[in-house]
């Protein structure tokens, strides 16, 4: 009975928000109405407020925070990113207990814009407020950032942030290239009884290493995951040496015991491990690729590679 009541409340809340949404975008009584603008989205043209103030985002967060815009509700996964901890006070975590609880929470928040990465939820969210669907991985990180900033009228702030970031990357490019030389760099990630490897298309700072600095990965990664479009590959422990570079960046999925890798003879025989050229990273933060996270990753890379200057 309790579950049925919650479902009914969620439906009523969505219905009332739909009526409110229609009322605010049109003003039949001649009163002041919300000024709207048309934006191109991955689901076609959508009318959104020119200056949205109550934003919900079920994935993208750092892109908003980097231009000083704070959503009212955001994904708990994004909120758990340690690199964003100084920016997220006051943001309510998205209720992911069930679809009904999410819709009820969204409706009660009275948003004027919802930004989603989940195409399956687009129609449901669109009944609550104008909704922009952004397909994951469709655009380079910089383009995604600019697009999100444009939704909230913060194009100049995004341009300034990107320019400062690009200056930092460019100013260190030659130094990093000189340190690394013709050595290779790889990204490995330990999951329960699995090893993931990725190139420049799956966060973890790969776009900085391979695209912006032009560093090279081992051929098994370079061919498919840097020069090609493959995002990641699951490999066996036995195959790991083929994917291991002279420098290795590696993370461990939260709650995973990495001993089957890090205590293995294969891991400890890798040149990068024997030479101390490994950089452990926190998977919960490095899985993101928003501008704030990328900035922090760049700092970590610079500090790591500088240890080997002149060696």
C-alpha positions in Angstrom: 0.0 0.0 0.0 2.8 2.4 0.9 4.5 1.8 -2.4 1.3 2.5 -4.3 0.9 5.8 -2.4 4.5 6.8 -3.3 3.9 6.1 -7.0 0.7 8.1 -6.9 2.4 11.0 -5.3 5.2 10.9 -7.9 2.7 10.9 -10.7 0.7 13.8 -9.2 3.9 15.7 -8.6 5.0 15.3 -12.2 1.6 16.2 -13.5 1.5 19.4 -11.4 5.0 20.3 -12.6 3.9 19.8 -16.2 1.1 22.3 -15.7 3.5 24.7 -14.0 6.1 24.3 -16.8 3.5 25.2 -19.4 2.3 28.2 -17.5 5.8 29.7 -17.0 6.8 29.4 -20.6 3.6 31.1 -21.8 1.7 34.0 -20.2 -1.9 34.0 -21.4 -2.9 36.6 -18.8 -0.4 39.1 -20.1 1.8 38.8 -17.0 5.6 38.6 -17.1 6.8 35.3 -18.5 10.1 33.4 -18.5 12.3 34.5 -21.4 13.1 31.3 -23.4 15.7 30.4 -26.0 16.0 27.6 -28.5 19.0 25.2 -28.2 20.1 22.4 -30.4 20.4 19.1 -28.4 21.0 15.5 -29.1 17.2 15.1 -29.1 16.6 18.0 -31.5 15.6 21.6 -30.7 14.5 22.4 -27.1 13.1 25.5 -25.6 14.9 26.4 -22.3 15.0 29.5 -20.1 17.5 32.1 -21.2 18.9 32.2 -17.6 18.0 29.0 -15.8 18.5 29.2 -12.0 17.2 25.8 -10.7 19.2 23.2 -12.6 19.2 19.4 -12.1 22.0 17.4 -13.7 22.1 13.6 -13.4 25.7 13.3 -14.5 27.5 16.5 -15.6 28.5 18.6 -12.6 32.1 20.0 -12.8 31.2 21.7 -16.1 28.6 23.8 -14.2 30.8 24.4 -11.2 33.7 25.6 -13.3 31.6 28.5 -14.5 30.3 29.2 -11.0 26.8 27.7 -11.5 25.6 25.4 -8.8 22.8 22.9 -9.7 20.1 22.2 -7.0 20.3 18.4 -7.5 23.2 16.4 -8.9 24.4 12.8 -9.3 25.8 11.3 -6.1 28.6 9.8 -8.2 29.7 13.3 -9.3 29.2 14.7 -5.8 31.6 12.0 -4.5 34.4 13.3 -6.8 37.1 14.5 -4.3 38.2 17.1 -6.8 34.8 18.8 -6.5 34.4 18.7 -2.7 35.1 22.4 -2.2 32.4 23.4 -4.6 29.4 21.2 -3.8 28.1 22.4 -0.5 24.3 22.8 -0.6 23.7 20.6 -3.6 21.2 17.8 -3.0 22.2 14.3 -4.1 19.9 12.7 -6.6 17.7 10.1 -5.1 18.5 6.9 -7.1 16.5 4.5 -4.9 14.0 4.0 -7.7 12.7 5.7 -10.8 9.6 6.9 -8.9 11.6 8.4 -6.1 13.8 10.2 -8.6 10.8 11.7 -10.4 9.2 12.7 -7.2 12.4 14.5 -6.0 12.8 16.2 -9.3 9.3 17.5 -9.4 9.4 18.8 -5.8 12.6 20.7 -6.6 10.7 22.8 -9.3 13.6 22.9 -11.7 13.7 25.2 -14.7 16.3 23.0 -16.5 17.2 19.4 -16.4 20.4 18.1 -18.1 20.7 14.4 -18.5 23.1 11.8 -19.9 20.4 9.1 -19.9 18.4 9.0 -23.1 15.9 6.5 -21.5 14.9 9.1 -19.0 14.5 12.0 -21.4 10.8 11.8 -21.9 10.0 11.4 -18.2 12.2 14.4 -17.3 10.8 16.5 -20.1 7.4 16.3 -18.4 8.9 18.0 -15.4 11.0 20.8 -17.0 12.8 21.6 -20.2 15.3 18.8 -20.6 18.6 18.7 -22.5 20.0 15.3 -23.3 23.8 15.2 -23.9 25.1 11.9 -25.3 28.1 10.7 -23.4 31.3 10.6 -25.4 29.8 12.2 -28.5 32.0 15.4 -28.2 35.5 16.2 -27.0 35.7 17.3 -23.4 36.3 20.9 -24.3 33.3 21.0 -26.6 31.0 19.4 -24.0 32.2 22.1 -21.5 31.5 24.9 -23.9 28.1 23.5 -24.8 27.0 23.2 -21.1 28.2 26.7 -20.4 26.2 28.0 -23.3 23.0 26.5 -21.8 23.4 28.9 -18.8 24.8 31.9 -20.6 28.4 31.4 -19.3 30.2 31.2 -22.7 32.8 33.8 -21.7 33.6 32.1 -18.4 34.1 28.8 -20.2 36.4 30.4 -22.7 38.5 32.0 -19.9 38.7 28.7 -18.0 39.7 26.8 -21.2 42.3 29.4 -22.2 43.9 29.2 -18.8 43.9 25.4 -18.8 45.3 25.2 -22.3 48.1 27.7 -21.5 49.1 25.5 -18.5 49.2 22.3 -20.7 51.0 24.0 -23.6 53.6 25.7 -21.3 54.6 22.2 -19.9 54.3 20.2 -23.1 57.9 20.4 -24.3 59.2 19.8 -20.8 57.1 16.6 -20.4 58.0 15.4 -23.9 61.7 15.9 -23.1 61.3 13.9 -19.9 59.3 11.0 -21.4 61.3 11.0 -24.7 60.5 7.8 -26.7 59.2 6.0 -23.6 55.5 4.9 -23.5 52.8 5.7 -21.1 49.8 3.5 -20.2 46.7 3.7 -18.1 45.6 0.5 -16.3 42.7 0.1 -13.9 42.0 -2.9 -11.6 38.5 -4.1 -11.2 37.3 -7.3 -9.5 39.3 -10.0 -11.3 39.6 -7.8 -14.4 42.1 -5.3 -15.7 40.9 -2.3 -17.8 43.1 -0.4 -20.1 42.2 2.8 -21.9 43.6 5.5 -24.1 42.4 9.0 -24.9 38.6 8.4 -25.0 37.7 7.2 -21.5 38.6 10.0 -19.0 41.5 9.2 -16.6 43.4 12.2 -18.1 44.1 10.3 -21.3 43.2 13.3 -23.5 45.9 15.3 -21.8 48.6 12.6 -22.1 48.0 11.5 -25.6 46.1 14.2 -27.4 47.4 17.4 -25.9 51.0 16.3 -25.0 51.3 13.8 -27.8 52.8 11.1 -25.6 52.8 7.6 -27.0 51.1 4.5 -25.5 52.2 0.9 -26.1 51.2 -0.2 -29.6 48.3 -2.4 -28.3 46.8 0.8 -26.8 47.9 3.3 -29.3 46.4 1.6 -32.3 42.9 1.0 -31.0 42.4 3.4 -28.1 44.4 6.5 -29.1 44.5 6.6 -32.9 41.3 4.5 -33.1 37.9 5.1 -31.4 37.9 2.2 -28.9 37.2 3.5 -25.4 38.7 0.7 -23.3 39.6 -2.9 -23.4 39.4 -5.6 -20.7 42.6 -7.6 -20.6 43.8 -10.7 -18.7 46.7 -10.6 -16.2 48.7 -12.7 -18.6 48.2 -10.1 -21.4 49.1 -7.1 -19.2 52.8 -6.8 -20.2 51.7 -6.1 -23.7 49.7 -3.1 -22.5 52.1 -1.9 -19.9 54.1 1.2 -20.8 57.5 2.5 -19.5 55.3 4.7 -17.3 52.1 3.3 -15.8 49.2 5.2 -14.3 46.9 2.8 -12.4 43.7 3.0 -10.4 41.7 0.6 -8.4 37.9 0.4 -8.3 36.7 1.4 -4.9 36.3 -1.7 -2.7 38.4 -3.9 -5.0 41.3 -5.9 -3.7 44.1 -5.4 -6.3 46.4 -8.1 -4.9 45.7 -10.4 -7.8 47.5 -7.8 -9.9 49.9 -5.9 -7.6 51.1 -9.0 -5.7 51.6 -11.0 -8.9 55.0 -11.8 -10.4 53.9 -10.4 -13.7 53.2 -7.0 -12.2 56.3 -6.8 -10.2 58.5 -7.8 -13.2 57.2 -4.9 -15.3 60.0 -2.3 -16.0 57.7 0.6 -14.9 57.1 -1.1 -11.5 60.8 -2.0 -11.0 61.9 1.5 -11.9 59.4 3.3 -9.8 57.6 4.8 -12.7 54.1 4.2 -11.6 51.4 6.7 -10.6 48.5 5.3 -8.5 45.3 7.4 -8.8 42.0 7.5 -7.1 39.5 5.9 -9.4 36.5 7.7 -7.9 37.9 11.0 -9.0 39.8 10.1 -12.2 36.8 8.4 -13.8 35.4 12.0 -14.4 36.5 14.3 -17.2 35.0 17.7 -16.3 37.2 20.8 -16.4 38.0 20.9 -12.7 39.0 17.2 -12.7 41.1 17.6 -15.8 42.9 20.6 -14.2 43.7 18.5 -11.1 44.8 15.6 -13.3 47.2 17.9 -15.2 48.8 19.0 -11.9 49.2 15.4 -10.8 50.8 14.5 -14.2 53.2 17.4 -14.0 54.3 16.6 -10.5 54.7 12.9 -11.4 56.8 13.3 -14.6 59.0 16.1 -13.0 60.4 13.5 -10.7 62.2 11.9 -13.6 63.7 15.1 -15.0 67.3 14.6 -15.9 67.1 10.9 -15.2 
